[in-house]
Each structure stands twice: as structure tokens, then as C-alpha cells.
Amino acid sequence: MAKEARSTVIRIAAILLVIAVSVYIFTLPEEHAAKLESYGYAGVFLLSVLSNATVLLPAPGLLIVFSMGARFHPTGVALAAGAGAAIGELSGYLAGFGGQVIIENNELYQRMVAWMKRNGYLTVLVLAFLPNPFFDLTGIAAGALKMPLRDFLLWCFVGKTLKMLVIALAGAGFYTLPWLNSIASP
């Protein structure tokens, strides 16, 4: 198979995988999510993978980390959730690698590409740490710009783990985060 044809097949497969994962996550019954939580850190990891694998559609991953921070050691929750989140963000990276043309004309995406070209690793680290719905654009830009996958995963893991530690510590009662406490309490 020619190199161009193989690249096209890989891109189409990446887009189809991203679509399939997103559809699966939004059709996952709540009882399956609760069962995963019963698996401890492995459940936190799997839920984090699933909640971060959606592309441009938010899933409730931070609430899971908040609640699990109260049940398990916050550092363990942060490490499991950070690793899962980094792996889950591969969907955005693969979407960029496989089909960046879909959103190329979006102004926010163009701004993200410019930030990635200037400060690629720092952009991934900072935006992975900040709770924001636009991190998928970071992954898409990293994939489209062919940032080495190893580097994307490393900086994504560091940023996501630090964010998850803040959330898990809040769940454990070390301090309060007003926006999460108001959502998490009945």
C-alpha cells in the first residue's frame, strides 16, 4: 500500500475511533459508571479515560475525581485520574492527526495552532491543568502539527494530574472549591 493511501486509511480509522468512543461514552448507563467506581483506583482510571475521550463534548470527569477524593487517598486518585485523562485525550490528538481539515477554519482553533507553534509543550501543560472545555482543541492542534505523541502524553499527564490533585484534595475536604461543592452537594 502506498504511503499516501496508508496515511489516509489511518486518518479515517482515527476519526471513526473518536466518533465511536464519543458515542459509547454518552450512551454508557449510569449503573456501569457506578460499578467502575467500585473498582477503586482502576475504576477512577477507567472513568477518567472515558470522560476525557469525548471530543468537544464535556463529560463529568471532575465530579468523579471530587467524589473519589473523599473515598480514597487523593494522591492515588490524582495519579489514576491524571493517567486516565492523558490517555483519554488521545482521541483529540488522533482527531487532529486524522482529520484536522474538519475545524481548520475555526478562529479558536487557529489561535490554538498559533499558541502550539510558539509554545507547544507549555500550551499542553497549562491547558491540561486549567479546567476548560477547549482542551480538545489543544489535542487536535497537537495531532495536526504532528507533536510527538510521547511529548503530548507526558505534558498532558503532568497538567491533568496536577488538576486532578487539586480536585481530589477538595473532595477529601482539604479546602473548598465553591463551583464543585455547590454541584456535588444535594
GIFENQUI-V68881 format. One record per residue. N is the residue number from 1. RES is the residue in one small letter. PSI is psi as a letter, one per 20 degrees, with the letter a starting at -180 (none if undefined). Layout:
BEGIN
N_RES_PSI, N_RES_PSI
END
This chain:
BEGIN
1_m_p, 2_a_q, 3_k_g, 4_e_g, 5_a_g, 6_r_g, 7_s_g, 8_t_g, 9_v_g, 10_i_g, 11_r_g, 12_i_g, 13_a_g, 14_a_g, 15_i_g, 16_l_h, 17_l_g, 18_v_g, 19_i_g, 20_a_g, 21_v_g, 22_s_g, 23_v_g, 24_y_g, 25_i_g, 26_f_i, 27_t_j, 28_l_o, 29_p_q, 30_e_h, 31_e_h, 32_h_h, 33_a_g, 34_a_h, 35_k_g, 36_l_h, 37_e_h, 38_s_i, 39_y_j, 40_g_c, 41_y_h, 42_a_h, 43_g_g, 44_v_g, 45_f_g, 46_l_g, 47_l_h, 48_s_g, 49_v_g, 50_l_g, 51_s_h, 52_n_i, 53_a_i, 54_t_q, 55_v_o, 56_l_j, 57_l_o, 58_p_q, 59_a_q, 60_p_l, 61_g_h, 62_l_h, 63_l_h, 64_i_g, 65_v_g, 66_f_g, 67_s_h, 68_m_h, 69_g_h, 70_a_h, 71_r_h, 72_f_r, 73_h_p, 74_p_h, 75_t_g, 76_g_g, 77_v_g, 78_a_g, 79_l_g, 80_a_g, 81_a_h, 82_g_g, 83_a_g, 84_g_g, 85_a_g, 86_a_g, 87_i_h, 88_g_h, 89_e_i, 90_l_h, 91_s_g, 92_g_g, 93_y_g, 94_l_h, 95_a_g, 96_g_g, 97_f_h, 98_g_h, 99_g_l, 100_q_h, 101_v_h, 102_i_h, 103_i_j, 104_e_h, 105_n_i, 106_n_p, 107_e_g, 108_l_h, 109_y_g, 110_q_h, 111_r_g, 112_m_g, 113_v_g, 114_a_g, 115_w_g, 116_m_h, 117_k_h, 118_r_g, 119_n_m, 120_g_g, 121_y_g, 122_l_h, 123_t_g, 124_v_g, 125_l_g, 126_v_g, 127_l_h, 128_a_h, 129_f_g, 130_l_p, 131_p_o, 132_n_q, 133_p_j, 134_f_j, 135_f_h, 136_d_h, 137_l_h, 138_t_g, 139_g_g, 140_i_g, 141_a_g, 142_a_g, 143_g_g, 144_a_h, 145_l_j, 146_k_k, 147_m_p, 148_p_p, 149_l_g, 150_r_g, 151_d_g, 152_f_g, 153_l_g, 154_l_g, 155_w_h, 156_c_g, 157_f_g, 158_v_g, 159_g_g, 160_k_g, 161_t_g, 162_l_g, 163_k_g, 164_m_h, 165_l_g, 166_v_g, 167_i_g, 168_a_h, 169_l_h, 170_a_g, 171_g_h, 172_a_i, 173_g_j, 174_f_h, 175_y_r, 176_t_q, 177_l_o, 178_p_g, 179_w_h, 180_l_h, 181_n_h, 182_s_h, 183_i_g, 184_a_h, 185_s_q, 186_p_none
END
